[in-house]
Amino acid sequence: MDTVFSDWKEALQNLQDCVEKDLEEIRKQKAEVQQIKIDIFNRLAEGKYFRDDKRIVISAPEIIIGDVDKSGTLWGDGGAVVVRGGNVSLEGTGETGTVTSRAPFISQIAVDPGPDGVEEVVWPHSQVVSQARNIVLQSNESNGYFSEAPVSGGAGVRIHADDTIEISATKSVENRGNSISDKLSDLKSVKSDLNSEASAKMKQVNSIISDVEDILKSEEDLKDGELDIRSNLVDLVELQNQYEGMIPALYNAVTNCIDTLSRLAETNRRITALEAEQTDVDNAKSEFTDKTTGTRLTVNAEQMLFSSVDGDGNIRTNDESSIHMQARHMSADTLNVDGTLIADSSISFNTESLSISTANTEMTDETNGSVTSGGSVFIETKDFSVVAVDYDIKDGELEEKDQASESSVSIRAENIDLLSQDKDGNTTGQFSVYAADTKFGSIDKDKNTTGTFTVQAQNMALSSTDKDKNATGQFTLVTELASVAAIDKEGKAKGQISLDAKDVYVKATDVDAEKLTDKNMAEGSSLTLLAEKMYIGRTDADNQAKELLVSADKTGIYGKTTAEMQQGEAKAVVQLDGGNVAISGSKAEFYGDNTVNGKTDFKADTTMTKLTADNVEAKTSFKSKNISDGIAVPGAPSSAKLSAKLKEADAPKAKDVELPKDDEEGDNNE
């Protein structure tokens, strides 16, 4: 037989059949089932229901809604108040109007709960909006009672927490994928339980409806005629009692079944939504690392302050206090919107210790690892200064007091370049180093010299002078191998090298390692001076040495064509030329035993104390005190004079080398 209960069973079956369909179809079937719930509550005749198709207004100076007694106190700790509508407005009007929400747990979620409140549908326009002249969000670590009331900061937004504030604009793939996977696993487990629960409740509803319909059919059979009614009155009353006893159970079974089917439909909808989201996440995995996620956090203000302070306004100085920023690219700009520098803009870092590192740290465990230098630091500016100076503050202005005591600047690297070059690589400008003690070293940790030290410049001056240009201090070069060359790119000698000092020493000696004083001649040492023309002891007639000493165990002077030694203006000459030896002077004297090998011609008078000869031949005459042979005719006196081949000449003039002029900045060591 057809009854309203058969319609109920059909409607429930339709809802069960569409629990895996889209939201529109589910809500359509929920609307059909909603009539069953209305019929159930009407038949139960429990509670009170007020309905008006236009408007219901509840008016009083004070309105309390809840499971309360006449005093407004809750009957128990429970009770539920649900306000459900397409447009819910909570308004506190007037200048002092107030809306207060109080509960141990307050949740605001911008989702569509659906007509039955079971759903959580996220629409593209889901949002939570709060607007006010002043918004205060405050979190305090109080127990039992909040000891600190929210502090209003005037117009604006104030957020305070005793523990942690996190503002995050991020997307994830791995964490999001894991979260989706975990939720899908839970939902599928819930779905399995709800499917079993729904089947059991549908069977229960169908069973009760079948029993109710049997009772109704038996009643119908006992009411075929008036006589049957009278004769079957006792049975009819019994059937009616059975019917009335079963109806509450039926109503409960139906409402429970509707609730289970609604939750099953919502579970299926959530699973479908999460599976679609998981597909999107899986598709994004391959590009997630390299492709932008589009997330962004923007903080705009005329003045911004980041400080590590406590609630009492004290700057935190414990080891954990810090401000940390981390990103692949970081920028701090003082630029106009067109990219130009803001006039008089500045960025300042004031701290006891400043570290800029591009090193890469790789940890093998919590306490061990390696730090590898890498990356680069690029500073581009017109004026670059690094100073270690103490100052006084006078009338609000900084005034330099003195150089900071024990200050230092260190640069340590495998390769160091200090360049003053134009775009074509030509040297320009100047490089100045001013210090009381200047050291350039290429040494290892044991102070052994290593590597090379190269200085290149078009004009280079090493000067140790005071402010009046008087030479002071000293210049010391200690090295295993030193080369000073003035050459072009093809190695051709050019230019000049000049050493000028009151005392000039060129030595090859072993020295005291600390004092650099002479100890002894370096074994196997040598000194080589080589040039196309060499000038020793003279630059010009006004500048020549007063004394030249050459002293050695062995001395050799070698002239390939001519070797000549002159005294004065060729008053005395010793000449070696073409294999001939000539001596010229007003008087020549030989001392000691002398032996002359070969033919000897005397072309002037010769006086001897004693002559011993194997043979004596006199071509013109021979005369002696004791012997007379012929008449002696004296020969003409010799007027022969040696013609000197070499002439004294001035050395080439040295080119003038001007030291770089010091400007005011250089004088100030800036």
Disulfide bonds with the S-S distance in Angstrom:
none
